[in-house]
């Protein structure tokens, strides 16, 4: 289960674990995140006890670097939390199962920054359109830019509603 070439499931994963990991991988692909994020979260979602970095490497067969980056992103999104484990020298993690926090973290860390950068891009596009010499083209582009601007505003209005609807 590497980010790159397809590989047979790692030995030691049960059928339920493989299927849940696959489900999570499909979910993160829809969100545009690396497959390793789905693998890490899927394994942690089913874990009865907290897991450390080496546990992910051993069970999933992905590199320490991929696991480390994945854990960092999942922590930032609020999808996992650090917890105490049996070995004080290692950092342990468990999945946060609260859907509202997961959606909120994704919206905060992934969606809102894209919307904000989109606003800047729309302003730049408007400046370029203003310089368009052909009046018909300028009017057409302004109409389309207006639609993009409305879509962006509608997305901002829908985000809080989405968070409330998906809350548990």
C-alpha positions as CSV (number, residue, x, y, z in Angstrom):
1,X,0.0,0.0,0.0
2,X,2.4,2.6,-1.2
3,X,1.6,6.1,-2.6
4,X,3.2,5.1,-5.8
5,X,2.8,1.7,-7.6
6,X,0.1,-0.6,-6.6
7,X,1.1,-3.3,-4.2
8,X,-0.5,-6.3,-2.6
9,X,-2.0,-5.6,0.9
10,X,0.6,-5.9,3.6
11,X,0.6,-9.2,5.5
12,X,-0.9,-9.0,8.9
13,X,-3.8,-6.8,7.9
14,X,-7.2,-8.5,8.4
15,X,-9.9,-8.4,5.8
16,X,-11.9,-5.7,7.7
17,X,-8.8,-3.6,8.1
18,X,-8.0,-3.8,4.4
19,X,-11.6,-2.9,3.5
20,X,-11.8,0.0,5.9
21,X,-8.4,1.3,4.7
22,X,-9.6,1.1,1.1
23,X,-12.8,3.0,2.0
24,X,-10.7,5.7,3.7
25,X,-8.3,5.9,0.7
26,X,-11.3,6.4,-1.6
27,X,-12.5,9.2,0.7
28,X,-9.2,11.1,0.7
29,X,-8.8,10.7,-3.0
30,X,-12.1,12.6,-3.4
31,X,-10.6,15.3,-1.2
32,X,-7.4,15.4,-3.3
33,X,-5.2,14.1,-0.4
34,X,-2.5,11.5,-0.7
35,X,-3.5,7.8,-0.4
36,X,-1.2,7.4,2.6
37,X,-3.5,9.7,4.5
38,X,-6.4,7.3,4.0
39,X,-4.2,4.3,4.9
40,X,-3.0,5.9,8.1
41,X,-6.4,7.1,9.2
42,X,-8.1,3.8,8.2
43,X,-5.7,1.8,10.3
44,X,-6.0,4.1,13.2
45,X,-9.8,4.2,12.9
46,X,-9.9,0.5,13.7
47,X,-7.1,0.4,16.2
48,X,-8.2,-0.7,19.7
49,X,-5.1,0.9,21.2
50,X,-3.1,4.0,20.3
51,X,-0.4,3.5,17.6
52,X,3.1,4.9,17.2
53,X,4.8,5.9,13.9
54,X,6.7,2.6,13.7
55,X,3.4,0.7,14.0
56,X,2.1,2.4,10.8
57,X,5.3,1.7,8.9
58,X,5.2,-2.0,9.9
59,X,1.5,-2.6,9.3
60,X,1.1,-0.5,6.2
61,X,4.5,-0.9,4.5
62,X,4.9,2.8,3.8
63,X,7.9,4.9,4.6
64,X,8.6,6.7,7.8
65,X,8.6,10.0,5.9
66,X,5.1,9.3,4.4
67,X,3.8,8.3,7.8
68,X,5.3,11.3,9.5
69,X,3.9,13.7,7.0
70,X,0.5,12.0,7.1
71,X,0.3,12.1,10.9
72,X,1.3,15.8,10.8
73,X,-1.5,16.6,8.3
74,X,-4.1,14.5,10.1
75,X,-3.2,16.2,13.4
76,X,-3.5,19.6,11.7
77,X,-6.9,18.6,10.4
78,X,-8.0,17.4,13.8
79,X,-8.6,13.9,12.6
80,X,-6.2,12.4,15.1
81,X,-4.9,13.2,18.6
82,X,-1.7,12.5,20.5
83,X,-2.2,10.3,23.5
84,X,-0.1,8.6,26.1
85,X,1.1,5.1,25.3
86,X,3.1,2.4,27.0
87,X,6.5,3.7,26.0
88,X,7.1,7.3,27.1
89,X,9.8,7.8,24.5
90,X,7.4,7.4,21.6
91,X,4.4,9.5,20.5
92,X,1.1,7.6,20.2
93,X,-2.0,8.5,18.2
94,X,-5.7,7.7,18.1
95,X,-8.4,8.6,15.7
96,X,-10.8,11.4,16.5
97,X,-14.2,10.0,15.6
98,X,-16.1,13.2,15.8
99,X,-17.3,13.9,12.2
100,X,-18.1,17.6,12.9
101,X,-14.5,18.2,14.1
102,X,-13.1,16.3,11.1
103,X,-15.2,18.3,8.6
104,X,-14.4,21.5,10.5
105,X,-10.7,20.8,10.4
106,X,-10.8,20.0,6.7
107,X,-12.7,23.2,5.9
108,X,-10.4,25.3,8.1
109,X,-7.2,23.9,6.8
110,X,-8.0,23.0,3.2
111,X,-11.1,24.7,1.9
112,X,-11.0,28.2,3.4
113,X,-7.4,28.9,2.3
114,X,-8.3,27.9,-1.3
115,X,-11.3,30.2,-1.2
116,X,-9.2,33.0,0.0
117,X,-6.5,32.5,-2.6
118,X,-9.4,32.2,-5.1
119,X,-10.5,35.7,-4.2
120,X,-7.1,37.1,-5.1
121,X,-7.1,35.2,-8.4
122,X,-10.5,36.6,-9.2
123,X,-9.2,40.2,-8.6
124,X,-6.3,39.5,-10.8
125,X,-8.6,38.1,-13.5
126,X,-10.8,41.2,-13.3
127,X,-7.7,43.4,-13.8
128,X,-6.8,41.5,-17.0
129,X,-10.4,41.6,-18.2
130,X,-10.4,45.4,-17.9
131,X,-7.5,45.6,-20.3
132,X,-9.4,43.5,-22.9
133,X,-9.7,45.6,-26.0
134,X,-12.6,43.7,-27.7
135,X,-15.8,44.9,-26.0
136,X,-17.7,41.7,-26.8
137,X,-14.9,39.6,-25.2
138,X,-14.7,41.9,-22.2
139,X,-18.4,41.7,-21.6
140,X,-18.4,37.9,-22.0
141,X,-15.5,37.5,-19.6
142,X,-17.0,39.9,-17.1
143,X,-20.2,37.8,-17.1
144,X,-18.3,34.6,-16.5
145,X,-16.2,36.2,-13.8
146,X,-19.4,37.3,-12.1
147,X,-20.6,33.7,-12.1
148,X,-17.3,32.5,-10.5
149,X,-17.5,35.3,-7.9
150,X,-21.1,34.2,-7.0
151,X,-20.0,30.6,-6.8
152,X,-17.3,31.5,-4.4
153,X,-19.7,33.5,-2.2
154,X,-22.2,30.6,-2.2
155,X,-19.4,28.2,-1.2
156,X,-18.7,30.4,1.8
157,X,-22.3,30.4,2.8
158,X,-22.6,26.7,2.5
159,X,-19.5,25.8,4.6
160,X,-21.1,26.5,8.1
161,X,-24.2,24.7,7.0
162,X,-22.2,21.7,5.9
163,X,-20.4,21.7,9.2
164,X,-23.7,21.7,11.1
165,X,-25.4,19.1,9.0
166,X,-22.4,16.7,9.3
167,X,-22.2,17.1,13.1
168,X,-22.9,14.1,15.2
